[in-house]
Every structure is written in C-alpha cells, then in structure tokens.
Amino acid sequence: MIHSDEQVVVTYRLSPTDGLYVPGYLSIETRRHAAVLPPLVESEVAAVARAAWRMSRALERELHPQFVFSLIAGRSVAHFHQHVFVLPRGTPDTVAWNDVDSWSERPRVTAAELVSLCDRLRSHSP
C-alpha cells in the first residue's frame, strides 16, 4: 500500500515475472464500493483525481519515464479503480502504450527494490 485515507487506497500492482517486478504501476480504489465511475460522489471523485495527480508526479520524479498514463477501464474487477502507470524511457515505438509487459527488455526490479520504490512513492502521498 502506498497511500490510504477515508476515501481512497493507492496500491502497487504486484505481478512478478520470474521473481522480478515491472516498476511503475499503481491502482487507485475508492473505499466505498462502486462498480463504475458514475455512482461515485463528488468528494470521492476529487480524492481519486488528487491521488492520481500526486502519484503521477511521484512516478515521474522517481522513475523518469517516457510517459505517465492514467486510465479507468476494465471489467475484470467489479469495483471502481483507476490505473496510473508508466511507459519506461527507451520503450520502442513498436510496444503499445498500454502493454509494456510484452516488451522483453522492460525494466524489472527485485522485491527489495520494489519495497524501496514504494517507500519513496509513499513520501509523495496525497
């Protein structure tokens, strides 16, 4: 967990490949259950937006990526969540902006390095 308050929780997407993690993929979820964006109340939307903005700046400062993206999509989890993720610097144009996992040369870090990154990201929390 990177950040939590009364309205949102920011976590790191953990999906190791060969024991290594791709740095730079966060999820922002509302504490109150809502399956999609429209049922959220204005204060929840503001909290999500504030967290996405702060975490995008934190990822930019800590990882110096080519781009930081934010996306609300997906139906695999019936709970509102917003993705904030990076396209690492040096990613070839042939790699889709939303599929860095398909790039065999993508940056990867150990569990200990990921913990350190999460600690640094936490210092930028909303």
C-alpha positions in Angstrom: 0.0 0.0 0.0 1.3 3.4 -1.0 -1.5 5.6 0.5 -4.8 5.4 2.2 -7.3 7.8 3.6 -11.0 8.0 4.3 -11.9 7.8 0.6 -9.2 6.1 -1.5 -6.5 3.5 -1.3 -3.4 3.5 -3.6 -1.6 0.2 -4.1 1.1 -1.2 -6.2 0.1 -3.7 -8.8 2.1 -6.8 -7.9 2.7 -9.2 -10.8 6.1 -10.7 -10.7 7.7 -12.3 -13.7 10.5 -14.7 -12.8 10.6 -13.2 -9.3 11.0 -9.7 -10.8 8.5 -6.8 -10.9 7.8 -4.2 -13.5 8.2 -0.8 -11.8 5.6 1.9 -12.1 2.0 0.5 -12.0 -0.4 1.8 -9.4 -4.1 1.3 -8.7 -6.3 3.8 -7.0 -9.5 2.4 -5.5 -12.4 4.0 -3.6 -13.0 2.7 -0.1 -16.8 2.7 -0.7 -17.8 0.1 -3.2 -18.9 1.4 -6.5 -18.6 -0.8 -9.6 -18.0 2.1 -12.0 -17.4 5.9 -12.1 -20.9 7.4 -12.2 -22.1 6.3 -8.7 -19.2 8.0 -7.0 -19.9 11.2 -5.2 -18.0 14.4 -5.9 -15.7 14.1 -2.9 -14.7 10.6 -3.9 -14.0 11.7 -7.5 -11.9 14.6 -6.1 -10.0 12.2 -3.9 -9.3 9.9 -6.8 -8.2 12.8 -9.0 -5.9 14.2 -6.3 -4.4 10.8 -5.7 -3.9 10.1 -9.5 -2.3 13.6 -9.9 0.1 13.2 -6.9 1.0 9.6 -7.8 1.7 10.5 -11.5 4.1 13.2 -10.3 5.7 10.8 -7.9 6.2 8.2 -10.6 7.7 10.9 -12.9 10.1 12.0 -10.2 11.2 8.6 -9.1 11.3 6.7 -12.4 11.8 9.4 -15.0 9.6 7.6 -17.5 8.9 8.4 -21.1 5.2 8.9 -20.2 2.9 8.5 -17.2 -0.6 7.4 -18.1 -3.9 7.2 -16.2 -6.8 5.0 -17.2 -10.2 4.0 -15.9 -11.0 0.8 -17.7 -11.6 -2.9 -17.1 -14.4 -5.2 -16.2 -12.5 -8.0 -14.6 -13.0 -6.5 -11.1 -16.4 -5.2 -10.2 -15.0 -2.3 -8.1 -14.0 1.1 -9.3 -10.3 1.6 -9.8 -8.1 3.9 -11.7 -4.8 2.8 -13.1 -1.7 5.1 -13.0 1.3 3.6 -14.8 4.5 4.5 -16.7 5.9 3.8 -20.1 9.6 3.4 -19.3 12.1 5.7 -21.1 13.5 3.9 -24.1 10.4 1.8 -24.8 10.4 1.1 -28.6 7.6 2.6 -30.7 6.5 -1.0 -31.5 5.4 -1.6 -27.9 1.8 -0.5 -27.3 1.5 2.3 -24.7 -0.6 0.0 -22.5 1.4 -3.2 -22.9 4.9 -2.7 -21.6 4.6 -6.2 -20.2 5.0 -7.5 -23.7 8.4 -5.9 -24.1 11.1 -8.4 -23.2 13.6 -5.7 -22.3 11.3 -3.8 -20.0 12.8 -2.6 -16.7 12.3 -5.0 -13.8 13.2 -4.8 -10.1 13.6 -7.2 -7.3 11.1 -7.4 -4.4 13.5 -5.4 -2.2 13.9 -2.7 -4.9 10.1 -2.6 -5.2 9.7 -2.0 -1.5 12.2 0.8 -1.7 10.3 2.4 -4.6 7.0 2.1 -2.7 8.6 3.8 0.3 9.8 6.6 -2.0 6.4 6.9 -3.6 4.8 7.0 -0.2 6.7 10.1 0.6 4.8 11.8 -2.2 1.4 10.6 -1.0 -1.7 12.9 -1.4 
